[in-house]
Amino acid sequence: MDLQEKYNKLKAIIAEAGKAAVAYSGGVDSTFLSKVCNDVLKENSIAITLVSPMNAKSEMKDAEELAKEIGIKHFFIYDDEIEEKVSENPVNRCYFCKKIEFSKILQKAQEYQINIVFDGSNVDDLSDYRPGLQALSELKIQSPLREAGLTKSEIRQLSHELGLRTWDKPAFACLASRIPYGEKITPEKLTKIERAEDYLRNAGLIQFRVRSHGDMARIEVDPSERSKLFDENILDEISRKLKSFGYLYVCLELEGYKTGSLNRKIVKP
């Protein structure tokens, strides 16, 4: 199928639902999906965002602004707790997290007489370790972007054509994805990561991660942006700032940013 055929298939999948709620993070995929749902289903579509310590405040603010731009009805669910199964951070943490998150989103959707929930996963998500997909399957969450065969790059292209400013938004993930499996997740660690990433974003970096290894921050920067850091004064300032947030050591990953780099320790079947 060419891109237009995939786009038409997506709209047909959404139309068949009649009513739907989008699990909405404000990222590239869920913003695009929310836009198309609003275009196809009008008042029969809503977007639901779960706010928790795992999600950066800047992303939640952006999600709220984007929903207004799209025109879709938008609701927040607030959850300040980190469940024990999630905080223990096993290799299948994402399964437990998604099971909890989407159960709450389903419940919220049903308050508005909506029984179908969409998530924004795409075809590319099948190529990495994604235990959360099992939870979606168990809860019967639909993934229209995957069903339509859309890849991340195709979603960006269609987003650009639709005038969505997220078309070139950097990839993001929950803050817990910065902490190695087996290391306990705490609100304090998440806050430290969030402050460090907010600082680097304001300093001009675009695609990056601050991986948190105990008292060490390991900065991953997109290979195309590494040259921004090739200055002793910049490196010294970053080191001082991140140490002021509570880290004892600050280092740079030489090969740069890699999606899911903490999954390397997992032996895939």
Backbone hydrogen bonds in HBPLUS format (Angstrom, degrees):
<---DONOR---> <-ACCEPTOR-->    atom                        ^
c    i                          cat <-CA-CA->   ^        H-A-AA   ^      H-
h    n   atom  resd res      DA  || num        DHA   H-A  angle D-A-AA Bond
n    s   type  num  typ     dist DA aas  dist angle  dist       angle   num
A0006-LYS N   A0002-ASP O   3.07 MM   4  6.41 154.3  2.13 152.2 159.9     1
A0007-TYR N   A0003-LEU O   2.92 MM   4  6.17 155.3  1.98 149.2 156.3     2
A0008-ASN N   A0004-GLN O   2.90 MM   4  6.14 156.0  1.96 146.4 152.7     3
A0009-LYS N   A0005-GLU O   2.90 MM   4  6.12 151.2  1.99 142.7 150.9     4
A0010-LEU N   A0006-LYS O   2.89 MM   4  6.18 153.9  1.96 147.2 154.1     5
A0011-LYS N   A0007-TYR O   3.08 MM   4  6.40 161.5  2.11 148.8 152.8     6
A0012-ALA N   A0008-ASN O   3.00 MM   4  6.23 148.5  2.10 143.1 152.1     7
A0013-ILE N   A0009-LYS O   2.94 MM   4  6.22 154.2  2.01 151.5 158.0     8
A0014-ILE N   A0010-LEU O   3.03 MM   4  6.31 161.0  2.06 152.9 157.8     9
A0015-ALA N   A0011-LYS O   2.88 MM   4  6.02 159.1  1.92 144.4 150.7    10
A0016-GLU N   A0012-ALA O   2.99 MM   4  6.11 152.3  2.07 144.1 150.8    11
A0017-ALA N   A0014-ILE O   3.09 MM   3  5.34 134.9  2.30 101.8 113.7    12
A0018-GLY N   A0015-ALA O   3.18 MM   3  5.55 134.9  2.39 105.8 116.3    13
A0020-ALA N   A0044-ASN O   3.10 MM  24  6.64 156.5  2.15 157.0 163.7    14
A0046-ILE N   A0020-ALA O   3.14 MM  26  6.68 146.5  2.25 146.2 155.3    15
A0021-ALA N   A0116-ILE O   2.95 MM  95  6.35 152.6  2.02 151.6 160.5    16
A0118-PHE N   A0021-ALA O   2.73 MM  97  6.08 162.8  1.76 161.3 167.3    17
A0022-VAL N   A0046-ILE O   2.83 MM  24  6.29 157.7  1.88 149.3 155.7    18
A0048-ILE N   A0022-VAL O   2.86 MM  26  6.08 167.3  1.88 167.0 166.0    19
A0023-ALA N   A0118-PHE O   2.89 MM  95  6.12 170.6  1.90 169.1 169.6    20
A0024-TYR N   A0048-ILE O   2.82 MM  24  5.45 165.7  1.84 142.5 146.5    21
A0031-THR N   A0027-GLY O   3.04 MM   4  5.83 149.9  2.13 146.1 154.2    22
A0032-PHE N   A0028-VAL O   3.15 MM   4  6.22 161.1  2.18 142.1 147.5    23
A0033-LEU N   A0029-ASP O   2.90 MM   4  6.14 164.7  1.93 153.2 158.0    24
A0034-SER N   A0030-SER O   2.92 MM   4  5.92 153.2  1.99 135.5 142.9    25
A0035-LYS N   A0031-THR O   2.96 MM   4  6.16 155.3  2.02 148.0 154.5    26
A0036-VAL N   A0032-PHE O   3.03 MM   4  6.35 164.2  2.05 154.9 158.1    27
A0037-CYS N   A0033-LEU O   2.89 MM   4  6.04 160.2  1.93 149.4 155.6    28
A0038-ASN N   A0034-SER O   2.90 MM   4  6.02 157.4  1.95 145.2 151.4    29
A0039-ASP N   A0035-LYS O   2.95 MM   4  6.20 151.1  2.03 144.8 153.1    30
A0040-VAL N   A0036-VAL O   2.89 MM   4  6.08 154.7  1.96 150.0 156.4    31
A0041-LEU N   A0037-CYS O   2.72 MM   4  5.57 163.4  1.75 151.8 157.4    32
A0042-LYS N   A0038-ASN O   3.00 MM   4  4.70 135.2  2.20 115.8 124.5    33
A0044-ASN N   A0041-LEU O   2.98 MM   3  5.18 162.0  2.02 130.7 129.4    34
A0045-SER N   A0042-LYS O   3.24 MM   3  6.03 144.7  2.37 125.5 126.0    35
A0047-ALA N   A0073-LYS O   2.77 MM  26  6.13 155.7  1.83 161.4 169.5    36
A0075-PHE N   A0047-ALA O   2.85 MM  28  6.27 154.6  1.92 155.3 163.7    37
A0049-THR N   A0075-PHE O   2.85 MM  26  6.27 162.0  1.88 161.4 167.5    38
A0077-ILE N   A0049-THR O   2.81 MM  28  6.14 147.7  1.92 157.1 158.0    39
A0051-VAL N   A0077-ILE O   2.70 MM  26  5.92 174.5  1.70 172.2 173.1    40
A0079-ASP N   A0051-VAL O   2.90 MM  28  6.06 161.6  1.94 176.5 175.6    41
A0055-ASN N   A0052-SER O   3.05 MM   3  5.61 166.5  2.06 120.0 124.2    42
A0175-LEU N   A0054-MET O   2.73 MM 121  5.14 159.3  1.78 163.9 159.6    43
A0059-GLU N   A0056-ALA O   3.08 MM   3  5.36 127.3  2.37 102.2 115.1    44
A0060-MET N   A0056-ALA O   3.22 MM   4  6.63 151.1  2.31 148.2 156.3    45
A0061-LYS N   A0057-LYS O   3.02 MM   4  6.27 156.4  2.07 152.5 158.5    46
A0062-ASP N   A0058-SER O   3.04 MM   4  6.19 155.3  2.10 139.5 146.5    47
A0063-ALA N   A0059-GLU O   2.88 MM   4  6.07 151.7  1.96 143.4 151.2    48
A0064-GLU N   A0060-MET O   3.11 MM   4  6.35 154.7  2.17 142.3 148.1    49
A0065-GLU N   A0061-LYS O   3.12 MM   4  6.43 159.0  2.17 148.1 153.2    50
A0066-LEU N   A0062-ASP O   2.88 MM   4  6.06 161.4  1.91 153.5 158.8    51
A0067-ALA N   A0063-ALA O   2.98 MM   4  6.10 158.2  2.03 148.3 153.7    52
A0068-LYS N   A0064-GLU O   3.29 MM   4  6.53 151.4  2.38 140.7 147.4    53
A0069-GLU N   A0065-GLU O   3.09 MM   4  6.42 149.9  2.18 143.1 151.6    54
A0070-ILE N   A0066-LEU O   2.88 MM   4  6.18 156.8  1.94 154.3 160.3    55
A0071-GLY N   A0067-ALA O   2.84 MM   4  5.95 151.9  1.92 142.8 151.3    56
A0086-VAL N   A0083-GLU O   2.95 MM   3  5.32 132.5  2.18 106.8 120.1    57
A0087-SER N   A0083-GLU O   2.85 MM   4  6.14 164.3  1.87 158.0 163.3    58
A0088-GLU N   A0084-GLU O   2.97 MM   4  6.05 148.1  2.08 150.3 156.2    59
A0089-ASN N   A0086-VAL O   2.93 MM   3  5.37 150.9  2.02 112.2 121.4    60
A0185-ILE N   A0087-SER O   2.81 MM  98  4.61 167.1  1.83 139.9 144.4    61
A0182-GLY N   A0089-ASN O   2.70 MM  93  5.25 158.9  1.74 147.9 153.4    62
A0093-ARG N   A0090-PRO O   2.94 MM   3  5.04 143.2  2.08 122.1 118.0    63
A0095-TYR N   A0092-ASN O   2.91 MM   3  5.43 137.8  2.09 112.5 124.0    64
A0097-CYS N   A0093-ARG O   2.93 MM   4  6.18 167.6  1.95 160.1 164.3    65
A0098-LYS N   A0094-CYS O   2.90 MM   4  5.88 167.5  1.91 144.1 147.9    66
A0099-LYS N   A0095-TYR O   2.96 MM   4  6.07 153.4  2.03 146.9 154.9    67
A0100-ILE N   A0096-PHE O   3.05 MM   4  6.26 159.7  2.10 149.1 153.3    68
A0101-GLU N   A0097-CYS O   2.85 MM   4  6.02 172.0  1.86 155.7 158.5    69
A0102-PHE N   A0098-LYS O   2.84 MM   4  5.71 168.4  1.86 146.1 150.0    70
A0103-SER N   A0099-LYS O   3.18 MM   4  6.00 141.4  2.34 129.8 139.4    71
A0104-LYS N   A0100-ILE O   3.23 MM   4  6.47 153.7  2.31 146.3 152.2    72
A0105-ILE N   A0101-GLU O   3.03 MM   4  6.36 149.1  2.12 143.1 152.6    73
A0106-LEU N   A0102-PHE O   2.84 MM   4  5.92 159.6  1.89 142.7 148.1    74
A0107-GLN N   A0103-SER O   3.07 MM   4  6.23 157.4  2.12 140.1 146.1    75
A0108-LYS N   A0104-LYS O   2.99 MM   4  6.20 155.6  2.05 143.3 149.7    76
A0109-ALA N   A0105-ILE O   2.87 MM   4  6.11 158.9  1.92 151.1 157.0    77
A0110-GLN N   A0106-LEU O   2.96 MM   4  6.19 155.5  2.02 150.2 156.4    78
A0111-GLU N   A0108-LYS O   3.13 MM   3  5.27 138.6  2.31  98.8 110.3    79
A0112-TYR N   A0109-ALA O   2.93 MM   3  5.44 150.7  2.01 111.2 120.3    80
A0114-ILE N   A0109-ALA O   3.09 MM   5  5.15 150.6  2.18 127.9 130.4    81
A0113-GLN N   A0110-GLN O   3.07 MM   3  4.72 153.8  2.15 107.9 105.2    82
A0142-GLN N   A0117-VAL O   3.04 MM  25  6.29 155.4  2.10 167.9 166.4    83
A0119-ASP N   A0142-GLN O   2.87 MM  23  6.31 146.6  1.98 159.4 169.5    84
A0125-ASP N   A0122-ASN O   3.08 MM   3  5.61 145.1  2.20 112.5 121.8    85
A0123-VAL N   A0150-LEU O   3.07 MM  27  5.91 169.2  2.08 157.6 156.4    86
A0126-LEU N   A0123-VAL O   3.11 MM   3  5.79 162.0  2.14 118.5 123.8    87
A0127-SER N   A0124-ASP O   3.05 MM   3  5.63 165.9  2.08 117.4 122.0    88
A0133-LEU N   A0130-ARG O   3.13 MM   3  5.86 161.1  2.16 119.8 124.4    89
A0134-GLN N   A0131-PRO O   3.16 MM   3  5.73 146.0  2.29 112.0 119.7    90
A0136-LEU N   A0132-GLY O   3.17 MM   4  6.55 153.9  2.24 148.6 155.7    91
A0137-SER N   A0133-LEU O   3.03 MM   4  6.27 153.6  2.10 142.8 149.6    92
A0138-GLU N   A0134-GLN O   2.97 MM   4  6.27 158.4  2.01 150.6 156.1    93
A0139-LEU N   A0135-ALA O   3.04 MM   4  6.24 147.7  2.15 145.7 153.9    94
A0141-ILE N   A0136-LEU O   2.87 MM   5  5.02 170.0  1.88 153.0 152.8    95
A0140-LYS N   A0137-SER O   3.12 MM   3  4.98 155.6  2.18  99.8 107.1    96
A0146-ARG N   A0143-SER O   3.13 MM   3  5.56 122.2  2.48 109.4 122.3    97
A0147-GLU N   A0143-SER O   2.99 MM   4  6.25 164.3  2.02 155.0 160.2    98
A0148-ALA N   A0144-PRO O   2.90 MM   4  6.01 144.4  2.03 142.3 150.6    99
A0150-LEU N   A0145-LEU O   2.98 MM   5  5.48 158.9  2.03 171.0 164.9   100
A0149-GLY N   A0146-ARG O   2.89 MM   3  5.00 152.0  1.97 103.9 113.2   101
A0155-ILE N   A0151-THR O   2.96 MM   4  6.23 150.7  2.04 149.0 157.4   102
A0156-ARG N   A0152-LYS O   2.95 MM   4  6.26 153.9  2.01 151.1 158.3   103
A0157-GLN N   A0153-SER O   2.99 MM   4  6.23 154.2  2.06 140.9 148.0   104
A0158-LEU N   A0154-GLU O   2.93 MM   4  6.17 165.2  1.95 150.8 154.0   105
A0159-SER N   A0155-ILE O   2.85 MM   4  5.92 152.0  1.93 142.8 151.5   106
A0160-HIS N   A0156-ARG O   2.95 MM   4  6.16 151.0  2.03 145.5 152.6   107
A0161-GLU N   A0157-GLN O   3.08 MM   4  6.41 154.9  2.14 145.3 152.0   108
A0162-LEU N   A0158-LEU O   2.95 MM   4  6.19 139.2  2.12 142.9 154.0   109
A0164-LEU N   A0159-SER O   2.91 MM   5  5.22 161.8  1.94 159.0 154.4   110
A0163-GLY N   A0160-HIS O   3.08 MM   3  5.10 156.0  2.14 101.5 108.8   111
A0167-TRP N   A0164-LEU O   3.23 MM   3  5.89 163.7  2.26 121.2 122.5   112
A0169-LYS N   A0166-THR O   2.95 MM   3  4.72 171.2  1.96 109.0 111.2   113
A0177-SER N   A0174-CYS O   3.03 MM   3  5.80 158.4  2.08 121.0 126.9   114
A0178-ARG N   A0175-LEU O   3.07 MM   3  5.77 162.0  2.11 120.6 123.4   115
A0179-ILE N   A0176-ALA O   3.09 MM   3  5.59 169.7  2.10 118.7 121.8   116
A0212-SER N   A0178-ARG O   2.83 MM  34  5.76 150.3  1.91 135.7 145.6   117
A0183-GLU N   A0180-PRO O   3.12 MM   3  5.82 162.8  2.15 137.9 142.0   118
A0190-LEU N   A0186-THR O   3.11 MM   4  6.42 163.5  2.14 155.0 159.6   119
A0191-THR N   A0187-PRO O   2.92 MM   4  6.08 155.2  1.98 147.6 154.1   120
A0192-LYS N   A0188-GLU O   3.04 MM   4  6.24 155.5  2.10 144.7 151.2   121
A0193-ILE N   A0189-LYS O   2.99 MM   4  6.27 159.1  2.04 151.1 156.1   122
A0194-GLU N   A0190-LEU O   2.91 MM   4  6.10 163.2  1.94 148.5 153.5   123
A0195-ARG N   A0191-THR O   2.92 MM   4  6.12 162.2  1.95 151.7 155.8   124
A0196-ALA N   A0192-LYS O   3.07 MM   4  6.22 158.4  2.11 144.7 150.7   125
A0197-GLU N   A0193-ILE O   2.90 MM   4  6.15 162.2  1.93 156.8 161.3   126
A0198-ASP N   A0194-GLU O   2.87 MM   4  6.00 156.6  1.93 149.1 156.1   127
A0199-TYR N   A0195-ARG O   3.03 MM   4  6.18 156.7  2.09 143.2 149.3   128
A0200-LEU N   A0196-ALA O   3.08 MM   4  6.38 162.4  2.12 147.9 151.9   129
A0201-ARG N   A0197-GLU O   2.89 MM   4  6.01 154.7  1.95 147.3 154.5   130
A0202-ASN N   A0198-ASP O   2.98 MM   4  6.16 161.6  2.01 148.6 153.4   131
A0203-ALA N   A0199-TYR O   2.95 MM   4  6.16 127.2  2.23 136.9 152.0   132
A0205-LEU N   A0200-LEU O   3.16 MM   5  5.86 161.2  2.19 158.3 152.4   133
A0204-GLY N   A0201-ARG O   3.04 MM   3  5.34 160.8  2.08 107.2 113.1   134
A0222-ASP N   A0207-GLN O   2.91 MM  15  5.53 153.3  1.98 173.4 164.5   135
A0209-ARG N   A0220-GLU O   2.83 MM  11  5.12 145.9  1.94 143.9 151.2   136
A0220-GLU N   A0209-ARG O   2.86 MM  11  5.12 170.8  1.87 153.7 156.8   137
A0211-ARG N   A0218-ARG O   2.88 MM   7  5.00 157.1  1.94 153.3 146.0   138
A0218-ARG N   A0211-ARG O   2.78 MM   7  5.00 172.7  1.79 156.5 158.9   139
A0213-HIS N   A0216-MET O   2.81 MM   3  5.05 161.9  1.84 166.7 166.5   140
A0216-MET N   A0213-HIS O   2.95 MM   3  5.05 156.9  2.01 119.1 125.8   141
A0248-LEU N   A0215-ASP O   2.82 MM  33  5.42 153.8  1.89 143.7 152.2   142
A0249-TYR N   A0215-ASP O   3.18 MM  34  6.49 159.1  2.23 152.5 153.8   143
A0217-ALA N   A0249-TYR O   2.90 MM  32  6.28 161.9  1.93 150.2 152.9   144
A0251-CYS N   A0217-ALA O   2.84 MM  34  6.24 166.7  1.86 169.4 173.8   145
A0219-ILE N   A0251-CYS O   2.84 MM  32  6.20 170.9  1.85 157.2 155.2   146
A0253-GLU N   A0219-ILE O   2.84 MM  34  5.86 175.7  1.85 154.0 154.9   147
A0257-TYR N   A0221-VAL O   2.74 MM  36  4.67 142.8  1.87 102.9 108.5   148
A0225-GLU N   A0222-ASP O   2.69 MM   3  5.32 157.5  1.74 125.5 133.5   149
A0226-ARG N   A0223-PRO O   3.41 MM   3  5.36 160.5  2.45 100.5 105.9   150
A0228-LYS N   A0225-GLU O   2.94 MM   3  5.62 155.3  2.00 120.5 127.8   151
A0229-LEU N   A0226-ARG O   2.93 MM   3  5.67 161.0  1.97 121.5 127.4   152
A0230-PHE N   A0227-SER O   3.17 MM   3  5.10 166.0  2.19 104.2 108.6   153
A0231-ASP N   A0229-LEU O   2.77 MM   2  5.51 142.2  1.91 101.0  91.2   154
A0235-LEU N   A0231-ASP O   3.01 MM   4  6.27 166.1  2.03 159.9 163.8   155
A0236-ASP N   A0232-GLU O   2.91 MM   4  6.08 158.9  1.95 149.7 155.6   156
A0237-GLU N   A0233-ASN O   2.98 MM   4  6.15 156.5  2.04 143.7 149.9   157
A0238-ILE N   A0234-ILE O   2.95 MM   4  6.18 162.7  1.98 154.2 158.6   158
A0239-SER N   A0235-LEU O   2.98 MM   4  6.12 162.3  2.01 147.9 153.1   159
A0240-ARG N   A0236-ASP O   2.95 MM   4  6.18 164.6  1.98 150.0 153.9   160
A0241-LYS N   A0237-GLU O   2.93 MM   4  6.09 162.6  1.96 149.7 154.8   161
A0242-LEU N   A0238-ILE O   2.96 MM   4  6.10 175.0  1.96 157.8 158.9   162
A0243-LYS N   A0239-SER O   3.04 MM   4  6.08 152.4  2.11 145.7 153.6   163
A0244-SER N   A0240-ARG O   3.02 MM   4  6.21 137.2  2.21 138.4 149.8   164
A0244-SER N   A0241-LYS O   3.05 MM   3  5.07 125.4  2.35  94.3 108.9   165
A0245-PHE N   A0242-LEU O   3.12 MM   3  5.13 143.1  2.26  95.2 106.0   166
A0247-TYR N   A0242-LEU O   3.43 MM   5  6.12 163.2  2.46 143.3 139.1   167
A0246-GLY N   A0243-LYS O   3.06 MM   3  5.20 156.2  2.12 102.3 109.8   168
A0256-GLY N   A0253-GLU O   3.13 MM   3  5.51 148.7  2.24 109.2 118.6   169
A0263-ASN N   A0260-GLY O   2.91 MM   3  5.47 162.1  1.95 119.0 124.8   170
A0264-ARG N   A0261-SER O   3.35 MM   3  5.88 167.7  2.36 114.6 116.3   171
A0266-ILE N   A0263-ASN O   2.97 MM   3  5.42 159.5  2.02 114.2 120.9   172
